[in-house]
Amino acid sequence: MAEVVIVPSAADAGALVADEIVRLIAARPDAVLGLATGSTPLPVYGALRPRLEGVDVSRVRGFALDEYVGIDPRHPESYRSVITKEVVEPLGLDPDRIHTPNGDLATIAHAGDDYERAIADAGGIDLQILGIGTSGHIGFNEPGSSFASRTRVKTLIEQTRRDNARFFDSVDDVPMHCITQGLGTILSARHLFLLAFGEGKAAAVAGAVEGPVTSSLPGSAIQLHPHVTVVVDEAAASRLEHADYYRYAFANKPAWQGL
């Protein structure tokens, strides 16, 4: 079972995860982070900035979950641009050590294999940050994705395109395809942090944590991982049947266990 931590707010969640990342970097200066985009991880990155002041992050490496196919990396909504603006520059990371999948149409046929090789060459991902979509997707692994899948091109469903339209002029401008780490790639990371905030994510969270393990809800793949920490606010936790147990277990957890 995943460890579920219910916190009062997204800011509290960000502080909790940021503290764990700082501990990881202190123990391993060349730590490999799995970086998510979107609004969900922003509290983590915001909390990291003051915590990393004076910390040598020159050797920290990172791999983004996904990228749109056919988008110019300089486009403000490419995930390369977003990661640079929200993570690399504020945290003072070396941009050459932070990677995103290559969505260039000229090399897309082997871009997934290239990304898998780069992750393997880095020694694998130590800590992967995840959000979850209203459809239950993680990364861009839409319902029906194989739990064994690796980095590959996927077609975005209309709900996901509508969810992401807020970042573009219209839904028609949201790319139809993406290249994303697969569920198998994500499950290969050593520690997963799944974050979710707000009532709109409550059903997806409940399904991922307490529902059946099914490709119809890709987030349920986390139940197959030996080290998962789910951090949610009260609204996102509102449909969890065992919420009282999660609160009790976390409140009485031995300090030496960490997250």
KAWOCOR-V926609 format. One record per pair of residues at least 12 apart in sequence whose C-alpha atoms are under 8 Angstrom apart, sorted by the first residue. I is the first residue (numbers start at 1). J is the second residue. If there is no record, write none. Layout:
i=I j=J
i=I j=J
This chain:
i=1 j=209
i=1 j=223
i=2 j=209
i=2 j=222
i=2 j=223
i=2 j=226
i=2 j=227
i=2 j=228
i=2 j=229
i=2 j=230
i=3 j=228
i=3 j=229
i=3 j=230
i=3 j=246
i=4 j=229
i=4 j=230
i=4 j=231
i=4 j=232
i=4 j=246
i=4 j=247
i=4 j=250
i=5 j=229
i=5 j=230
i=5 j=231
i=5 j=232
i=5 j=246
i=5 j=247
i=5 j=250
i=6 j=231
i=6 j=232
i=6 j=233
i=6 j=234
i=6 j=237
i=6 j=243
i=6 j=246
i=6 j=247
i=7 j=231
i=7 j=232
i=7 j=233
i=7 j=234
i=8 j=233
i=8 j=234
i=9 j=197
i=9 j=233
i=9 j=234
i=10 j=43
i=10 j=197
i=10 j=232
i=10 j=233
i=11 j=43
i=11 j=44
i=11 j=47
i=13 j=43
i=13 j=44
i=13 j=195
i=13 j=231
i=13 j=232
i=13 j=233
i=14 j=41
i=14 j=42
i=14 j=43
i=14 j=44
i=14 j=45
i=14 j=46
i=14 j=47
i=15 j=43
i=15 j=44
i=15 j=47
i=15 j=48
i=17 j=44
i=17 j=193
i=18 j=44
i=18 j=45
i=18 j=47
i=18 j=48
i=18 j=51
i=19 j=48
i=19 j=51
i=20 j=259
i=21 j=127
i=22 j=48
i=22 j=51
i=22 j=52
i=25 j=57
i=25 j=60
i=29 j=56
i=29 j=57
i=29 j=59
i=29 j=60
i=30 j=57
i=30 j=59
i=30 j=60
i=30 j=61
i=31 j=59
i=31 j=60
i=31 j=61
i=31 j=125
i=31 j=126
i=32 j=60
i=32 j=61
i=32 j=62
i=32 j=63
i=32 j=122
i=32 j=124
i=32 j=125
i=32 j=126
i=32 j=127
i=33 j=60
i=33 j=61
i=33 j=62
i=33 j=63
i=33 j=125
i=33 j=126
i=33 j=127
i=33 j=128
i=33 j=129
i=34 j=62
i=34 j=63
i=34 j=64
i=34 j=65
i=34 j=125
i=34 j=126
i=34 j=127
i=34 j=128
i=34 j=129
i=35 j=62
i=35 j=63
i=35 j=64
i=35 j=65
i=35 j=83
i=35 j=128
i=35 j=129
i=35 j=130
i=36 j=64
i=36 j=65
i=36 j=129
i=36 j=130
i=36 j=131
i=36 j=139
i=37 j=64
i=37 j=65
i=37 j=79
i=37 j=82
i=37 j=83
i=40 j=131
i=40 j=195
i=40 j=196
i=40 j=197
i=41 j=129
i=41 j=130
i=41 j=131
i=41 j=195
i=42 j=86
i=45 j=86
i=45 j=87
i=45 j=91
i=48 j=91
i=49 j=90
i=49 j=91
i=52 j=91
i=57 j=92
i=57 j=93
i=57 j=94
i=58 j=92
i=58 j=93
i=58 j=94
i=59 j=94
i=59 j=97
i=60 j=93
i=60 j=94
i=60 j=97
i=61 j=94
i=61 j=97
i=61 j=98
i=62 j=97
i=62 j=98
i=62 j=99
i=63 j=98
i=63 j=99
i=63 j=100
i=63 j=119
i=63 j=125
i=64 j=79
i=64 j=83
i=64 j=98
i=64 j=99
i=64 j=100
i=64 j=101
i=65 j=100
i=65 j=101
i=65 j=139
i=65 j=180
i=65 j=181
i=66 j=79
i=66 j=100
i=66 j=101
i=66 j=139
i=66 j=140
i=66 j=178
i=66 j=179
i=66 j=180
i=66 j=181
i=67 j=79
i=67 j=80
i=67 j=100
i=67 j=101
i=67 j=102
i=67 j=103
i=67 j=178
i=67 j=179
i=67 j=180
i=68 j=103
i=68 j=175
i=68 j=177
i=68 j=178
i=68 j=179
i=69 j=102
i=69 j=103
i=69 j=104
i=69 j=105
i=69 j=108
i=69 j=153
i=69 j=175
i=69 j=176
i=69 j=177
i=69 j=178
i=69 j=179
i=70 j=103
i=70 j=104
i=70 j=105
i=70 j=175
i=71 j=103
i=71 j=104
i=71 j=175
i=72 j=104
i=77 j=167
i=77 j=168
i=79 j=100
i=80 j=99
i=80 j=100
i=101 j=115
i=101 j=179
i=101 j=180
i=102 j=115
i=102 j=179
i=103 j=178
i=103 j=179
i=111 j=152
i=112 j=150
i=112 j=151
i=112 j=152
i=112 j=153
i=112 j=179
i=112 j=180
i=112 j=181
i=113 j=151
i=113 j=152
i=115 j=151
i=116 j=150
i=116 j=151
i=116 j=185
i=124 j=188
i=124 j=189
i=124 j=190
i=125 j=188
i=125 j=189
i=125 j=190
i=126 j=189
i=126 j=190
i=126 j=191
i=127 j=189
i=127 j=190
i=127 j=191
i=127 j=192
i=127 j=193
i=128 j=186
i=128 j=189
i=128 j=190
i=128 j=191
i=128 j=192
i=128 j=193
i=129 j=192
i=129 j=193
i=129 j=194
i=129 j=195
i=130 j=192
i=130 j=193
i=130 j=194
i=130 j=195
i=131 j=194
i=131 j=195
i=131 j=196
i=132 j=194
i=132 j=195
i=132 j=196
i=132 j=201
i=132 j=204
i=132 j=205
i=132 j=219
i=133 j=160
i=133 j=201
i=133 j=204
i=134 j=200
i=134 j=201
i=134 j=203
i=134 j=204
i=135 j=159
i=135 j=160
i=135 j=204
i=135 j=217
i=136 j=204
i=136 j=205
i=136 j=207
i=136 j=208
i=136 j=217
i=136 j=218
i=136 j=219
i=136 j=220
i=137 j=217
i=137 j=218
i=137 j=219
i=138 j=183
i=138 j=218
i=138 j=219
i=139 j=180
i=139 j=181
i=139 j=182
i=140 j=154
i=140 j=156
i=140 j=178
i=140 j=179
i=140 j=180
i=140 j=181
i=141 j=154
i=141 j=180
i=141 j=181
i=141 j=182
i=141 j=183
i=141 j=218
i=142 j=156
i=142 j=157
i=142 j=217
i=142 j=218
i=143 j=215
i=143 j=216
i=143 j=217
i=143 j=218
i=144 j=215
i=144 j=216
i=144 j=217
i=144 j=218
i=145 j=183
i=145 j=215
i=145 j=216
i=145 j=218
i=146 j=182
i=146 j=183
i=146 j=184
i=146 j=215
i=147 j=182
i=147 j=183
i=147 j=184
i=147 j=215
i=147 j=218
i=147 j=221
i=148 j=182
i=148 j=183
i=148 j=184
i=148 j=185
i=149 j=182
i=149 j=183
i=149 j=184
i=149 j=185
i=150 j=181
i=150 j=182
i=150 j=183
i=150 j=184
i=150 j=185
i=151 j=179
i=151 j=180
i=151 j=181
i=151 j=182
i=151 j=185
i=152 j=179
i=152 j=180
i=152 j=181
i=152 j=182
i=153 j=177
i=153 j=178
i=153 j=179
i=153 j=180
i=154 j=177
i=154 j=178
i=154 j=179
i=154 j=180
i=155 j=176
i=155 j=177
i=155 j=178
i=156 j=176
i=156 j=177
i=156 j=178
i=161 j=174
i=161 j=175
i=161 j=176
i=183 j=218
i=183 j=221
i=187 j=221
i=187 j=222
i=187 j=224
i=187 j=225
i=190 j=227
i=191 j=227
i=191 j=228
i=191 j=229
i=192 j=222
i=192 j=227
i=192 j=228
i=192 j=229
i=193 j=228
i=193 j=229
i=193 j=230
i=193 j=231
i=194 j=228
i=194 j=229
i=194 j=230
i=194 j=231
i=195 j=230
i=195 j=231
i=195 j=232
i=196 j=231
i=196 j=232
i=196 j=233
i=196 j=236
i=197 j=232
i=197 j=233
i=197 j=234
i=197 j=235
i=197 j=236
i=198 j=233
i=198 j=234
i=198 j=235
i=198 j=236
i=199 j=235
i=199 j=236
i=199 j=238
i=200 j=236
i=201 j=236
i=202 j=235
i=202 j=236
i=202 j=237
i=202 j=238
i=202 j=239
i=202 j=240
i=203 j=236
i=203 j=239
i=204 j=217
i=204 j=219
i=205 j=219
i=205 j=236
i=205 j=237
i=205 j=239
i=205 j=240
i=206 j=237
i=206 j=239
i=206 j=240
i=206 j=241
i=207 j=219
i=207 j=220
i=208 j=220
i=208 j=221
i=208 j=222
i=208 j=223
i=209 j=222
i=209 j=223
i=210 j=240
i=210 j=241
i=229 j=259
